[in-house]
Amino acid sequence: MERSHLKATATVANPNARRQRNSMLPWFWSLDVQGDSVSSDWMNEFYRVHWLRIKALHDQWSEELLLVDHEMSWTVHFFLHKACSWLSCITHNGDPLPEGHKCYAIWQAHMYHELAKHACVSFLKANPKFTINA
């Protein structure tokens, strides 16, 4: 048993106290002591509050996972869009561009294309199931 396990929780006394969002119960609170929550309103409230907190934390991480998957795809799409927009500058209005402008546009398009490739490789390392959504 560690000293931090013996720390009293103020969740029931003050459920709106700060810095309790990520607190976890010590291991011995999860022991199944028969009838402890039935005989004590305080323990019943204690378990209820902690169960709701853990459920909210689980829901937040599930939502975060969903958002990160989408953000990875959006990042790759953004880089590819920027590459295409730079390439379209070369033939804008059919007017010939100076060579320096063409080179710069090609260089920018190449840079964004490389960023898209690098992002795909990095995202696949982080999440082997990563796919680019259309």
C-alpha positions as protocol buffer text, in pm:
chain_id: "A"
residue {
  index: 1
  type: MET
  ca { x: 0 y: 0 z: 0 }
}
residue {
  index: 2
  type: GLU
  ca { x: 128 y: 344 z: -83 }
}
residue {
  index: 3
  type: ARG
  ca { x: 84 y: 669 z: 105 }
}
residue {
  index: 4
  type: SER
  ca { x: -122 y: 816 z: -181 }
}
residue {
  index: 5
  type: HIS
  ca { x: -375 y: 532 z: -143 }
}
residue {
  index: 6
  type: LEU
  ca { x: -463 y: 657 z: 204 }
}
residue {
  index: 7
  type: LYS
  ca { x: -552 y: 1006 z: 87 }
}
residue {
  index: 8
  type: ALA
  ca { x: -913 y: 1094 z: 163 }
}
residue {
  index: 9
  type: THR
  ca { x: -1132 y: 1194 z: -128 }
}
residue {
  index: 10
  type: ALA
  ca { x: -1354 y: 1501 z: -114 }
}
residue {
  index: 11
  type: THR
  ca { x: -1574 y: 1387 z: -400 }
}
residue {
  index: 12
  type: VAL
  ca { x: -1882 y: 1326 z: -190 }
}
residue {
  index: 13
  type: ALA
  ca { x: -1826 y: 1625 z: 37 }
}
residue {
  index: 14
  type: ASN
  ca { x: -1754 y: 1860 z: -254 }
}
residue {
  index: 15
  type: PRO
  ca { x: -1831 y: 1704 z: -594 }
}
residue {
  index: 16
  type: ASN
  ca { x: -1742 y: 2030 z: -773 }
}
residue {
  index: 17
  type: ALA
  ca { x: -1393 y: 2053 z: -628 }
}
residue {
  index: 18
  type: ARG
  ca { x: -1115 y: 2128 z: -875 }
}
residue {
  index: 19
  type: ARG
  ca { x: -853 y: 1884 z: -1006 }
}
residue {
  index: 20
  type: GLN
  ca { x: -1059 y: 1568 z: -949 }
}
residue {
  index: 21
  type: ARG
  ca { x: -1132 y: 1493 z: -1313 }
}
residue {
  index: 22
  type: ASN
  ca { x: -846 y: 1247 z: -1367 }
}
residue {
  index: 23
  type: SER
  ca { x: -821 y: 1111 z: -1014 }
}
residue {
  index: 24
  type: MET
  ca { x: -845 y: 736 z: -985 }
}
residue {
  index: 25
  type: LEU
  ca { x: -958 y: 530 z: -690 }
}
residue {
  index: 26
  type: PRO
  ca { x: -692 y: 332 z: -505 }
}
residue {
  index: 27
  type: TRP
  ca { x: -706 y: -41 z: -570 }
}
residue {
  index: 28
  type: PHE
  ca { x: -869 y: -135 z: -238 }
}
residue {
  index: 29
  type: TRP
  ca { x: -1183 y: 70 z: -316 }
}
residue {
  index: 30
  type: SER
  ca { x: -1259 y: -173 z: -598 }
}
residue {
  index: 31
  type: LEU
  ca { x: -1266 y: -473 z: -364 }
}
residue {
  index: 32
  type: ASP
  ca { x: -1608 y: -632 z: -349 }
}
residue {
  index: 33
  type: VAL
  ca { x: -1699 y: -600 z: 16 }
}
residue {
  index: 34
  type: GLN
  ca { x: -2043 y: -752 z: 44 }
}
residue {
  index: 35
  type: GLY
  ca { x: -2311 y: -505 z: 143 }
}
residue {
  index: 36
  type: ASP
  ca { x: -2087 y: -201 z: 192 }
}
residue {
  index: 37
  type: SER
  ca { x: -2286 y: 21 z: -44 }
}
residue {
  index: 38
  type: VAL
  ca { x: -2622 y: -114 z: 68 }
}
residue {
  index: 39
  type: SER
  ca { x: -2567 y: -34 z: 434 }
}
residue {
  index: 40
  type: SER
  ca { x: -2412 y: 309 z: 382 }
}
residue {
  index: 41
  type: ASP
  ca { x: -2561 y: 595 z: 183 }
}
residue {
  index: 42
  type: TRP
  ca { x: -2218 y: 760 z: 186 }
}
residue {
  index: 43
  type: MET
  ca { x: -2051 y: 458 z: 23 }
}
residue {
  index: 44
  type: ASN
  ca { x: -2334 y: 427 z: -228 }
}
residue {
  index: 45
  type: GLU
  ca { x: -2287 y: 793 z: -324 }
}
residue {
  index: 46
  type: PHE
  ca { x: -1909 y: 745 z: -332 }
}
residue {
  index: 47
  type: TYR
  ca { x: -1930 y: 454 z: -577 }
}
residue {
  index: 48
  type: ARG
  ca { x: -2193 y: 632 z: -789 }
}
residue {
  index: 49
  type: VAL
  ca { x: -1986 y: 948 z: -824 }
}
residue {
  index: 50
  type: HIS
  ca { x: -1671 y: 757 z: -917 }
}
residue {
  index: 51
  type: TRP
  ca { x: -1857 y: 537 z: -1164 }
}
residue {
  index: 52
  type: LEU
  ca { x: -2002 y: 845 z: -1335 }
}
residue {
  index: 53
  type: ARG
  ca { x: -1660 y: 1010 z: -1343 }
}
residue {
  index: 54
  type: ILE
  ca { x: -1497 y: 705 z: -1503 }
}
residue {
  index: 55
  type: LYS
  ca { x: -1782 y: 676 z: -1756 }
}
residue {
  index: 56
  type: ALA
  ca { x: -1742 y: 1044 z: -1850 }
}
residue {
  index: 57
  type: LEU
  ca { x: -1366 y: 995 z: -1886 }
}
residue {
  index: 58
  type: HIS
  ca { x: -1423 y: 691 z: -2108 }
}
residue {
  index: 59
  type: ASP
  ca { x: -1671 y: 884 z: -2322 }
}
residue {
  index: 60
  type: GLN
  ca { x: -1427 y: 1176 z: -2357 }
}
residue {
  index: 61
  type: TRP
  ca { x: -1146 y: 946 z: -2474 }
}
residue {
  index: 62
  type: SER
  ca { x: -1379 y: 768 z: -2719 }
}
residue {
  index: 63
  type: GLU
  ca { x: -1475 y: 1104 z: -2867 }
}
residue {
  index: 64
  type: GLU
  ca { x: -1111 y: 1214 z: -2878 }
}
residue {
  index: 65
  type: LEU
  ca { x: -1015 y: 895 z: -3065 }
}
residue {
  index: 66
  type: LEU
  ca { x: -1287 y: 957 z: -3322 }
}
residue {
  index: 67
  type: LEU
  ca { x: -1178 y: 1319 z: -3369 }
}
residue {
  index: 68
  type: VAL
  ca { x: -809 y: 1233 z: -3403 }
}
residue {
  index: 69
  type: ASP
  ca { x: -888 y: 978 z: -3674 }
}
residue {
  index: 70
  type: HIS
  ca { x: -1078 y: 1244 z: -3868 }
}
residue {
  index: 71
  type: GLU
  ca { x: -813 y: 1510 z: -3807 }
}
residue {
  index: 72
  type: MET
  ca { x: -543 y: 1283 z: -3949 }
}
residue {
  index: 73
  type: SER
  ca { x: -745 y: 1238 z: -4266 }
}
residue {
  index: 74
  type: TRP
  ca { x: -825 y: 1611 z: -4285 }
}
residue {
  index: 75
  type: THR
  ca { x: -455 y: 1694 z: -4255 }
}
residue {
  index: 76
  type: VAL
  ca { x: -361 y: 1474 z: -4551 }
}
residue {
  index: 77
  type: HIS
  ca { x: -651 y: 1615 z: -4756 }
}
residue {
  index: 78
  type: PHE
  ca { x: -541 y: 1970 z: -4675 }
}
residue {
  index: 79
  type: PHE
  ca { x: -184 y: 1904 z: -4792 }
}
residue {
  index: 80
  type: LEU
  ca { x: -307 y: 1743 z: -5114 }
}
residue {
  index: 81
  type: HIS
  ca { x: -548 y: 2031 z: -5174 }
}
residue {
  index: 82
  type: LYS
  ca { x: -267 y: 2284 z: -5132 }
}
residue {
  index: 83
  type: ALA
  ca { x: -48 y: 2086 z: -5374 }
}
residue {
  index: 84
  type: CYS
  ca { x: -325 y: 2088 z: -5635 }
}
residue {
  index: 85
  type: SER
  ca { x: -395 y: 2457 z: -5585 }
}
residue {
  index: 86
  type: TRP
  ca { x: -26 y: 2543 z: -5643 }
}
residue {
  index: 87
  type: LEU
  ca { x: -21 y: 2330 z: -5958 }
}
residue {
  index: 88
  type: SER
  ca { x: -334 y: 2504 z: -6083 }
}
residue {
  index: 89
  type: CYS
  ca { x: -154 y: 2840 z: -6048 }
}
residue {
  index: 90
  type: ILE
  ca { x: 79 y: 2733 z: -6330 }
}
residue {
  index: 91
  type: THR
  ca { x: -204 y: 2727 z: -6584 }
}
residue {
  index: 92
  type: HIS
  ca { x: -417 y: 3001 z: -6429 }
}
residue {
  index: 93
  type: ASN
  ca { x: -625 y: 3178 z: -6699 }
}
residue {
  index: 94
  type: GLY
  ca { x: -413 y: 3019 z: -6970 }
}
residue {
  index: 95
  type: ASP
  ca { x: -167 y: 3310 z: -6952 }
}
residue {
  index: 96
  type: PRO
  ca { x: 198 y: 3212 z: -6958 }
}
residue {
  index: 97
  type: LEU
  ca { x: 376 y: 3270 z: -6628 }
}
residue {
  index: 98
  type: PRO
  ca { x: 737 y: 3373 z: -6590 }
}
residue {
  index: 99
  type: GLU
  ca { x: 971 y: 3079 z: -6537 }
}
residue {
  index: 100
  type: GLY
  ca { x: 1049 y: 3189 z: -6181 }
}
residue {
  index: 101
  type: HIS
  ca { x: 679 y: 3186 z: -6088 }
}
residue {
  index: 102
  type: LYS
  ca { x: 634 y: 2840 z: -6242 }
}
residue {
  index: 103
  type: CYS
  ca { x: 935 y: 2705 z: -6055 }
}
residue {
  index: 104
  type: TYR
  ca { x: 807 y: 2848 z: -5727 }
}
residue {
  index: 105
  type: ALA
  ca { x: 459 y: 2699 z: -5781 }
}
residue {
  index: 106
  type: ILE
  ca { x: 608 y: 2359 z: -5867 }
}
residue {
  index: 107
  type: TRP
  ca { x: 833 y: 2376 z: -5562 }
}
residue {
  index: 108
  type: GLN
  ca { x: 536 y: 2461 z: -5335 }
}
residue {
  index: 109
  type: ALA
  ca { x: 326 y: 2182 z: -5488 }
}
residue {
  index: 110
  type: HIS
  ca { x: 609 y: 1935 z: -5436 }
}
residue {
  index: 111
  type: MET
  ca { x: 655 y: 2050 z: -5076 }
}
residue {
  index: 112
  type: TYR
  ca { x: 285 y: 1999 z: -4995 }
}
residue {
  index: 113
  type: HIS
  ca { x: 283 y: 1663 z: -5170 }
}
residue {
  index: 114
  type: GLU
  ca { x: 583 y: 1553 z: -4962 }
}
residue {
  index: 115
  type: LEU
  ca { x: 409 y: 1677 z: -4645 }
}
residue {
  index: 116
  type: ALA
  ca { x: 106 y: 1464 z: -4737 }
}
residue {
  index: 117
  type: LYS
  ca { x: 328 y: 1157 z: -4788 }
}
residue {
  index: 118
  type: HIS
  ca { x: 513 y: 1219 z: -4462 }
}
residue {
  index: 119
  type: ALA
  ca { x: 182 y: 1264 z: -4276 }
}
residue {
  index: 120
  type: CYS
  ca { x: 50 y: 935 z: -4419 }
}
residue {
  index: 121
  type: VAL
  ca { x: 362 y: 746 z: -4315 }
}
residue {
  index: 122
  type: SER
  ca { x: 356 y: 900 z: -3965 }
}
residue {
  index: 123
  type: PHE
  ca { x: -15 y: 837 z: -3917 }
}
residue {
  index: 124
  type: LEU
  ca { x: 23 y: 475 z: -4030 }
}
residue {
  index: 125
  type: LYS
  ca { x: 295 y: 427 z: -3767 }
}
residue {
  index: 126
  type: ALA
  ca { x: 65 y: 569 z: -3500 }
}
residue {
  index: 127
  type: ASN
  ca { x: -246 y: 387 z: -3623 }
}
residue {
  index: 128
  type: PRO
  ca { x: -196 y: 88 z: -3856 }
}
residue {
  index: 129
  type: LYS
  ca { x: -569 y: 101 z: -3944 }
}
residue {
  index: 130
  type: PHE
  ca { x: -540 y: 460 z: -4075 }
}
residue {
  index: 131
  type: THR
  ca { x: -713 y: 523 z: -4407 }
}
residue {
  index: 132
  type: ILE
  ca { x: -770 y: 845 z: -4596 }
}
residue {
  index: 133
  type: ASN
  ca { x: -1143 y: 912 z: -4604 }
}
residue {
  index: 134
  type: ALA
  ca { x: -1281 y: 1067 z: -4921 }
}
